[in-house]
Amino acid sequence: MARTTGALLPGQYPIDTGLAEIEPDPYGAERYILKVNGVPSSHIDLNDPTFLDFEYMRWMQPLFGFGYPAERFDGRQRKLRVLHLGGGGCTMARWVAATYDNARQVVVELDAKLAELVRTQFQVPRAPLVRLRVGDAAQVLPGLSDASRDIIIRDVFAGSTTPVELTTLEYARQVQRVLDVGGTYLANCGDTADLAGARAEAATLSEVFAHVAMVADAPMLKGRRYGNIVFLASDEPLPLDAGFERNLRMAPLPAQVISGAGVSRFIAGASPISG
């Protein structure tokens, strides 16, 4: 893909919430790592927007392919509608735009200067394909229309944790309201080895949605390290067939999916999070 914004200059950039850094990825030409206040936030491949480097994003990918196959969204009669709570480098928004013709996406980013940096440096498609909306995800979601999104992705962190107001029963009900029939919520949860936060969030989502699943690698699920768990939640059955699981097993960092009784065992003794 040809650049449209001139030479990208790796370096440090002041933003509203601190400092952003753009570093070259030594393992690939035209690949960059975006750090926010020293923490890796996104990986961007300017030549190939379909390349996902972060494992948790690769774990989200099967939900799209098996639950929302591109042939169902021709970009004319049916456009995939995706809301991203948390912007970062817009990696997933670029992936969706490259995968689904004429998809309509909104990316909510708290930091205005970071949003502008990403827009100008990382070839994010322009509105109406991708709208970058500056705002607090906790305040933006309640103002959105009922049944207006097919997929909502939450990938918001303050340091290493998700702000608690984005994990509550009340917030999950707002997500449920904004999702259309058959819509799915994807939530990236970072947690320590004790998994207390993940158990509480799983209990919260299970209180609101009819179907909840979780995806992570085995050491994370066994409480051996800090890492990411991706939650999937919907009021309709999730597309967790053999192909979905095979896709996860073939990832560079193999993952497994837990649903049904497995989620019930995981949340035993945990209480939902109330605002």
Secondary structure, 3 states (H helix, E strand, C coil): CCCCCCCCCCEEEEECCEEEEEEECCCCCCEEEEEECCEEEEEEECCCCCCCCCHHHHHHHHHHHHHCCHHHCCCCCCCCEEEEECCCCCHHHHHHHHHCCCCEEEEEECCHHHHHHHHHHCCCCCCCCEEEEECCHHHHHHHCCCCCEEEEEECCCECCECCHHHCCHHHHHHHHHHEEEEEEEEEEEEECCCCHHHHHHHHHHHHHCCEEEEEECHHHHCCCCCEEEEEEEECCCCCCCHHHHHHHHCCCCCCEEEECHHHHHHCCCCCCCCC
